[in-house]
Amino acid sequence: ARLAVFVSGGGSNFKAIHAAIQDGRINGTVAVVVSDVPGCGGVTYAQQHGIPTLTYPVVKKGDFVGQGLTAAQLVDGLKNAYKCDYVILAGYLKLIPQELCRAFPRAMLNIHPGLLPSFGGKGYYGERVHKAVIASGARFSGPTVHFVDEEFDTGPILAQRVVPVFPTDTPKQLAARVLKEEHAVYPHCVAALCDGRIGWREDGIPILWEAK
Ligand code: GRF
């Protein structure tokens, strides 16, 4: 299967997925990497591995309007130029345009560093999630992989992993514990997506069928 991967930062989830493709755990290929931050780690890694990259959305800084695609150009590019089957959001922090959600129904995944539906939604990203988890006194956290709908972090949940939260944790310590699990669960989900091992309950909840 052909994947579009969206990144905004270091791209550690993208790198974990790419490594899983290279060692045969994922039957897919990264056709294109999309980012709102042209110079970020994920884009640099893609360029070092000969993977095409696109900028979305149009980068505006003050009156500087940089390169970047419109939503319509993005959808057209992913569908027709790069012939993507799935879209994988991996540390991408901008809202996905509705036209992209509609172009990839039940074919777009995101990973959130908290146990949705708790600690999710607009404003809950990166360290803010871990700060809120520690402040709440919760004793477990972990990554959630979910299908993307038109809001932030509200699509149907596909998989979660659990890590302990210690009351003495700093946000950085918890973030590192969660990130380690992200790098395990996300490639596992992308592999199932590429193998067609995801079914749907009639009430819209996804089912991940494990490989034999
Ligand atoms: C991770 O916490 C991920 O859960 C969130 O973005 C953060 C950075 O991800 N979506 P990455 O290292 O850029 O993949």
Boltz pocket constraint, residues with backbone or C-beta under 6 A from the ligand:
constraints:
  - pocket:
      binder: B
      contacts: [[A, 7], [A, 8], [A, 9], [A, 10], [A, 11], [A, 12], [A, 13], [A, 14], [A, 89], [A, 90], [A, 91], [A, 92], [A, 111], [A, 112], [A, 113], [A, 126], [A, 179], [A, 182]]
      max_distance: 6.0
